Structures are given as structure tokens and as C-alpha cells.
């Protein structure tokens, strides 16, 4: 990494996080925008949130303190875990549809069961979370929008950009009573919460964290 460049760490969310190829696609617009920065891509290995965090810490062992991070969706939870072990790692963090510290709200879980019943129920029986069809992708990532561009992108995501997510991770993010509550970010946070985001139908709150919230038009 060049000494004169600022470092930006990318934390992916659910499904597209097992290889740099996946992560680069999900963050393709961010990577293009920050092309002059040192970009460090985090991937996850393991079957639990703690294992994800431990692998991320290994990936980031040479990243200097006071760096920056952008976290998409559940990536916010794993970044919080990293910050708990290395509180000085980030000067500022940006969340894109970033998950709240306590995971998915119960109302959102109910909406998820309506949108993707069988994939979520299978997790209860130890099966990884994997969407079954393009309609489920549209419902969760695009708020049910059926437009030409959204339909085309939904099909591409379903065909090429998803991998199964471990059931233990899924349940610890979503299921009441077993949801894992993460420690707060120790640095300043900017959170972009789109107005049609499936996971935040009434907006997001980030208690215990110093957050500046933005509300752009868009979906998850």
C-alpha cells in the first residue's frame, strides 16, 4: 500500500462475501469512486459471526490505524466486531443500508418470511440461507420493484452474484432471543438509509453510536 494514500476497507454483507470477485462486484461503484485510495477488501470465512470477525482481523492485520471503512448491510455487524478488537482502526465508518447493532428487527423478519419463507425456514433446520428465485431477490433487494433495470439486475444477482450464507450466521442476525448484539462503533459514523429499504421500513436507529444519517432515494 502506498504511504501517501488513505486506506479504505470494504465490508460486504450477506451472500456476496466469500471471495474478492463477489465483493468487487457488490462494491463496484464504490471502488470506481475511490480509485485513488488504497482499497482493502474483506472476505469472510467460517460459519459464525465470531469466525467472520476473526478472519476479517487477519485480513486487516497490516492496515494502519485511522483508516476508513464502508460497510454494506450485515457488514456493519462484522465491522463492529473488528472495531471491538481494534478500537483505533477506523477514523470514520460509512454504512450503506448498514444493519443496526441488535440485528434485524422482528417486523422485518416477518416481512422476510413473507418474501422468502422456505429459505428462512430451512435455516431453522441447519441449512444455509439461499434464495430460490428471482422474485425473492426483487422483494428483498429491490423492494418488490418490477422495472426493466431492476428485473435485469435481479436476474444477474440470482444467476451469478449470490452464494449460500451459513445458517448460524443467518439466525444470529435475525432470530429473536438468539440475535447477537454487537458493541457500538468507537468512531464517527455516516449511515445512508434508503427510503425504500426492505430492512428499514420505518428508518434506522443507531443507539449508542455517533451517527449522521442520510436518507437517499433507493432500496437495499
Secondary structure in CASP SS format (residue, H / E / C, confidence):
PFRMAT SS
TARGET T0000
AUTHOR 0000-0000-0000
METHOD secondary structure of the structure
MODEL  1
X C 1.00
X C 1.00
X C 1.00
X C 1.00
X C 1.00
X C 1.00
X E 1.00
X E 1.00
X E 1.00
X E 1.00
X E 1.00
X C 1.00
X C 1.00
X C 1.00
X C 1.00
X C 1.00
X C 1.00
X C 1.00
X C 1.00
X H 1.00
X H 1.00
X H 1.00
X H 1.00
X H 1.00
X H 1.00
X H 1.00
X C 1.00
X H 1.00
X H 1.00
X H 1.00
X H 1.00
X H 1.00
X H 1.00
X C 1.00
X C 1.00
X C 1.00
X C 1.00
X E 1.00
X E 1.00
X E 1.00
X E 1.00
X E 1.00
X C 1.00
X C 1.00
X C 1.00
X C 1.00
X C 1.00
X C 1.00
X H 1.00
X H 1.00
X H 1.00
X H 1.00
X H 1.00
X H 1.00
X H 1.00
X H 1.00
X H 1.00
X H 1.00
X H 1.00
X C 1.00
X C 1.00
X C 1.00
X C 1.00
X C 1.00
X C 1.00
X C 1.00
X E 1.00
X E 1.00
X E 1.00
X E 1.00
X E 1.00
X E 1.00
X C 1.00
X C 1.00
X H 1.00
X H 1.00
X H 1.00
X H 1.00
X H 1.00
X H 1.00
X H 1.00
X H 1.00
X H 1.00
X H 1.00
X H 1.00
X C 1.00
X C 1.00
X C 1.00
X C 1.00
X E 1.00
X E 1.00
X E 1.00
X E 1.00
X E 1.00
X E 1.00
X E 1.00
X C 1.00
X C 1.00
X C 1.00
X C 1.00
X C 1.00
X C 1.00
X C 1.00
X C 1.00
X C 1.00
X H 1.00
X H 1.00
X H 1.00
X H 1.00
X H 1.00
X H 1.00
X H 1.00
X H 1.00
X H 1.00
X H 1.00
X C 1.00
X H 1.00
X H 1.00
X H 1.00
X H 1.00
X H 1.00
X H 1.00
X H 1.00
X H 1.00
X C 1.00
X C 1.00
X C 1.00
X C 1.00
X E 1.00
X C 1.00
X C 1.00
X C 1.00
X C 1.00
X H 1.00
X H 1.00
X H 1.00
X H 1.00
X H 1.00
X H 1.00
X H 1.00
X H 1.00
X C 1.00
X C 1.00
X C 1.00
X C 1.00
X C 1.00
X C 1.00
X H 1.00
X H 1.00
X H 1.00
X H 1.00
X H 1.00
X H 1.00
X H 1.00
X H 1.00
X H 1.00
X H 1.00
X H 1.00
X H 1.00
X H 1.00
X H 1.00
X C 1.00
X C 1.00
X C 1.00
X E 1.00
X C 1.00
X H 1.00
X H 1.00
X H 1.00
X H 1.00
X H 1.00
X H 1.00
X H 1.00
X H 1.00
X C 1.00
X C 1.00
X C 1.00
X C 1.00
X C 1.00
X C 1.00
X C 1.00
X C 1.00
X C 1.00
X C 1.00
X C 1.00
X C 1.00
X C 1.00
X E 1.00
X E 1.00
X E 1.00
X E 1.00
X E 1.00
X C 1.00
X C 1.00
X C 1.00
X C 1.00
X C 1.00
X C 1.00
X C 1.00
X C 1.00
X C 1.00
X C 1.00
X C 1.00
X C 1.00
X C 1.00
X C 1.00
X C 1.00
X C 1.00
X C 1.00
X C 1.00
X E 1.00
X E 1.00
X E 1.00
X E 1.00
X C 1.00
X C 1.00
X C 1.00
X C 1.00
X C 1.00
X C 1.00
END
